[in-house]
Amino acid sequence: MNSVTFTKELVGVQDELLRFAYKLTADHEDANDLLQETSLKALDNEDKYEPQTNFKGWIYTIMRNIFINNYRRIVREQTFVDTTDNQYHLNLSHDDAFESTESAYDLKEMRRIVNNLPKEYRVPFSMHIAGFKYREIAEKLGLPIGTVKSRIFFTRQRLQEELKDFR
């Protein structure tokens, strides 16, 4: 693929890439930055592109990898390292340091509300909170994925409605 064709391909997918970038970042400024960074990386690595491969797949992979690397860098920069001699922050009791009586009450109230829901709403929501993906929940319960998503959404809405006085 010559340079002109490569550039035309890259320009042709800019709108789709911007939408994808917005889905990843949920911010217009960050999406534009990600699009620009992706375009520059693609142009810098034009010689590594194999002409018989899927161009969109290649460029989307570049964008996804840049997003993941940026995310990891941000997380790494925000990680707190306890450098005190006695590791005071690490040895703090988590119950004393982070949980107040009020937050414990809110958690009990949330559990009460969820436990009072019908089983068809309670089980998918509990599985989602436990870390299962929508697809995994759907497979385990033998339900369509849309049903699982709507039941989890309904449960979240119910929790927000019931807990609005606690905010």
C-alpha positions in Angstrom: 0.0 0.0 0.0 1.5 3.3 -0.9 1.5 6.3 1.3 -1.3 8.2 -0.4 -3.6 5.2 -0.1 -2.7 4.7 3.5 -3.5 8.3 4.3 -6.8 8.1 2.5 -7.7 5.0 4.5 -6.7 6.8 7.7 -8.8 9.9 6.9 -11.7 7.7 5.9 -12.0 6.1 9.4 -11.6 9.3 11.4 -15.3 9.6 12.2 -15.6 6.0 13.3 -12.4 6.3 15.3 -13.7 9.4 17.1 -16.9 7.6 18.1 -14.9 4.6 19.4 -12.5 7.0 21.3 -15.6 8.6 22.9 -16.9 5.3 24.0 -13.6 4.5 25.6 -13.0 7.9 27.3 -16.6 9.3 27.8 -15.1 12.7 27.3 -15.0 14.8 24.1 -11.6 16.4 24.8 -10.0 13.1 25.8 -11.5 11.4 22.7 -10.0 14.0 20.4 -6.6 13.6 22.1 -6.9 9.8 21.8 -7.8 10.1 18.1 -4.9 12.4 17.4 -2.5 10.2 19.3 -3.8 7.2 17.4 -3.5 8.9 14.0 0.1 9.9 14.7 1.1 6.4 15.9 -0.5 4.9 12.7 1.4 7.4 10.5 4.7 6.7 12.4 4.2 2.9 12.0 2.8 2.9 8.4 5.7 0.7 7.3 4.5 -2.0 9.8 1.0 -2.3 8.2 0.5 -5.3 6.1 -1.6 -4.4 3.0 -3.5 -7.6 3.0 -4.8 -7.2 6.5 -7.9 -5.4 7.9 -7.0 -1.7 8.1 -9.9 -0.8 10.5 -8.9 -3.7 12.8 -5.3 -2.6 12.8 -6.1 1.1 13.6 -8.7 0.2 16.2 -6.2 -2.1 17.9 -3.7 0.8 18.0 -6.3 3.1 19.6 -7.4 0.5 22.2 -3.7 -0.2 23.1 -3.0 3.5 23.5 -6.1 3.9 25.7 -5.1 0.9 27.9 -1.5 2.2 28.3 -2.7 5.7 29.2 -5.1 4.2 31.7 -2.4 2.1 33.3 0.0 5.0 33.5 -2.7 7.1 35.2 -3.4 4.4 37.7 0.3 3.9 38.4 0.7 7.6 39.0 -2.2 7.7 41.4 -1.0 4.7 43.4 -0.1 5.6 47.0 3.1 4.1 48.2 3.6 4.0 52.0 7.2 5.1 52.6 6.9 5.6 56.3 9.3 3.6 58.5 6.6 1.7 60.3 4.2 1.4 57.3 1.6 3.4 59.3 -0.8 3.7 56.4 -0.6 0.0 55.5 -1.1 -1.1 59.0 -4.2 1.0 59.7 -7.2 -1.1 60.4 -9.4 -0.7 57.4 -12.6 -0.9 59.5 -11.5 2.0 61.6 -10.0 4.1 58.8 -12.6 3.9 56.1 -15.9 2.7 57.5 -18.1 4.9 59.6 -21.3 3.9 61.4 -23.3 5.8 58.8 -21.7 3.9 55.8 -22.2 0.6 57.6 -25.9 1.5 58.1 -26.2 2.4 54.4 -24.7 -0.9 53.4 -27.1 -2.8 55.7 -30.0 -0.8 54.1 -28.8 -1.6 50.6 -28.6 -5.3 51.5 -32.1 -5.1 53.0 -33.5 -3.5 49.8 -31.8 -6.0 47.5 -32.9 -9.0 49.6 -36.5 -7.8 49.5 -36.4 -7.9 45.6 -37.9 -10.9 43.8 -35.3 -13.6 43.1 -35.3 -12.9 39.3 -33.9 -9.4 40.1 -31.8 -10.2 43.2 -29.7 -13.1 41.7 -28.5 -11.3 38.5 -27.7 -8.1 40.5 -25.8 -10.1 43.2 -23.8 -11.9 40.5 -23.0 -8.6 38.8 -21.8 -7.1 42.1 -19.7 -10.2 42.7 -17.9 -9.4 39.5 -19.6 -11.6 36.9 -19.9 -10.1 33.4 -23.4 -9.8 31.8 -22.6 -12.6 29.4 -21.6 -14.9 32.2 -24.7 -14.2 34.2 -26.9 -14.8 31.1 -25.2 -18.1 30.5 -25.4 -19.3 34.1 -29.1 -18.3 34.5 -30.1 -19.3 31.0 -31.5 -15.9 30.1 -31.0 -13.5 27.2 -28.3 -10.9 27.9 -30.8 -8.1 27.4 -33.0 -9.5 30.1 -30.0 -9.7 32.5 -29.0 -6.1 31.7 -32.5 -4.8 32.2 -32.9 -6.6 35.5 -29.6 -5.2 36.8 -30.6 -1.7 35.6 -34.0 -2.0 37.3 -32.3 -3.1 40.6 -29.9 -0.1 40.4 -32.9 2.2 39.8 -34.7 0.7 42.8 -31.7 1.1 45.0 -31.3 4.7 44.0 -35.0 5.4 44.6 -35.0 3.7 48.0 -31.7 5.3 49.2 -32.3 8.8 48.0 -33.0 10.0 51.6 -29.5 8.7 52.7 -27.5 10.9 50.3 
